[in-house]
Amino acid sequence: MSTDAGIRESIERALHADALDEPAENRGRPFETLRSRPTLDYALRTIQQTQTQLSAMADTKASIMITVCSIVLTVGLTRFQDPVLRWPIVLLTGATVLSLLFAILAVMPGTAFPQTRDGGVDTSAPWFNLFFFGHFAELPRERFEDMLAEVGRDDARIYAMLARDIYGQGLVLARKKYRMLRWSYASFLAGVCSTVVGAIVVALRAAV
């Protein structure tokens, strides 16, 4: 065995031993030994504000696409009787409807919450977020206040909830809002390009 491999194995054994020596109640709590610091609080606040702004920007972009698609559909349907533009309008209408659908899905709110087998709120679920209205709104007010007071007594749990809230917001932005927006803009762009190509082809055939 080489020296580097032996050192690496010794470090791994030491880390494994430390993990076994750690109290069971502290396992799975990465913020347990973390002290509250102004820099950390500022960083978390900045991340939350940034994601809130990104969410507002996504909603604005989706609203713009909904308005544009509605106008295009209204104007396109009035020109559907034109034999020269009929098939290009069909292409544009189909792409616009698809783009409109993605834009609506981007702004459609999601309020799913972890459930137990009897339909109640599963507060022990890993993705339960006490700071998200879609989750705590399903709790009785007294239980919500008790849980909030319990979390407030432990800085580690507060940081864990904040981290869970930030992660949940990021998932919604990355996997829903901005993904749907990308598909909406891509569909609209593809529709415009195909409509232009189709109009040129139809015009050339009519001229021959």
N, C-alpha and C positions, 0 to 999 in steps of 0.2 A: 504494500500500500504506500503510495506517495505521501509526502508531507502535507501537500495541499488537501488531498483527500482526507487525511487523518484529522486535520484541523476542521474541515467542513463537517465531518462526522461528529466531532466533539461538540461543535456549536449546535448542531441539530439535536444531539442528546441533551444538552443543557437547556435548550429552548423547550424541548418536550418535557423535561423534568420540571421546569418552571410552570408550564401549563398544568401539569398534574398537581403541583403544590398549590395552585391558585384555588381559593375557596369556590365551591360550586355556585354560590349565589352571585359571584362576580363574573362568571363565564358568560359570554355573549353580551356583555355590557362594555363596549369599547370606550365609553366616556366615564367609566367609574373612577379612574385615577386622574381625570382631566380637571384642572382648576379653572374656574371662571376668570377670564381675562378680557379687558376692553377690546383688545385686538381681535379676539375670537368672536366676541359679540358683534363687533363692527363687520367682520367678514361674513357672518351668517346673515346679518341684516342686509348687507349689500347684495348677497346672492338672492335673497328673497325678493328684494326690490327689483333686481334685474330680471328675474323670472316673471314677476308681475308685469313689468313693462313689456317683456317679450310676449306674454299672453295677450296683453291689450293690443299690441301690434298685430298679432295673428288674427284677432277678432276684427280689427280694422281692415286688414287685407281681405279677409273672407267677406266682410260686408261690401267692400268694393267689388269683389268678383260677383257677388249675388246681384248687385245693382247692374253691373255691366252685362251679365248674362240675361237678366230680365229684359233689358233694353234691346239686346241683340235678338232675343226670341220674339219680342213684339214687332220689331222692324222686319225680321226675316219672314214671319208668317204673313205679313202684308204683301210680300213679293213672291209668294209661293206660286201664284198663278202664271208667272212669267216663264214661258217654256225654255228660254235660254238659261235662266238662273235656277230652274227647279231643282236639278240634281246637286249643284253646289250649295243651294239653300238647305237641302236635305242633310248634306254632310255637316254643314255649319250648325244646324239645329241639333243633330245628334251629339256632336261634340260639346255644344253649349249646355245641353241638358245634363250631360255627364259632368261637366265642369261645375255646374250649379249644384249638383248632388254632392260632390266632394266639398264644395264650399260650405254647404249647410251642415254636413257631417263635422266639419272642422269647428264650428261654433256650437254644435249641439252639446249641451251640458251632460255630464255623467255624474250620477249620484249613487253609484253602486257601493255597497258596504259589505264587510265580511259578515256572514251569517252562520248561525249555529243550525243544527238539524231541525230545531223547532221554529226557525225563522227569526230568532232574536239576533241582537248584535253580538258578534264574537269579539270581545275586547282583548282576547288573548292571541288573536291572529297576528302574524308578523306584519301585515300591511294595514292593521288598524291604526288610524291617525286621529288622535284626540283633538287636534287642531284644525281638522277639516270638517266643515259644516255638514257635508254629506254623510259623515259618520256619526258625529255627536248629536245630530238632529234626531237620530233614531233612539237616543237614550232619554230616559226620564230626566227632568231638570235636576232633581236631587242627586241622582247617580252621577250626572255630569259634573256637578259641583264637587262631589266627594272625590271623584277621580282627578279633577283638576287640582284640588287642594293636596291630594296625595303626591301628584307629580311635582307640584310647586315646592314641596319639602326637600326634594332631591335634585340638585343641579345636574347630575348625570342623566336623570330621566328627562329633564327639560331639554338638554342638548340632544338626547336621543330622539325625542319627539320632533324637535326642530329639524334634525337631519332627516328624519322620516318624511316630514312635510316637504322639505326641499327636494328630496328624491322623488316623491310622488308628483310634485309639480313638474319636475324635469321629465318624468315618464310621459305625462300628458302632453307636454310640449313636443317632445321628440317623436313619440309613437302615434300621436293623434293629430294635434293641431297643425304642426308644420309638415307632417307627412301628407295629410289631406290637402293642405294648401299647395304643396308641390304637385300633387296629382291634378288638382284643379287647374293650376296655371298651365301644366303640361297638356292637359286635355284641350284647354281653350286654344293654346298655341298650335297644337296639331290640327284642330278644327279650322283655324284661320288659314293655315298653310294649305291644307287639303282643299279648302274652298277656293282659294286663289288658283291653285293648280287645276281644279275641276272647271272653274269658270274659263280659264285660258283654253283648256281642251275643248270645251263646248263651243266657245267662240270660234276656234280654228275649224272645227267640223262644220259649223254653220256657214263659214266663209267659203268653204270648198264647194 
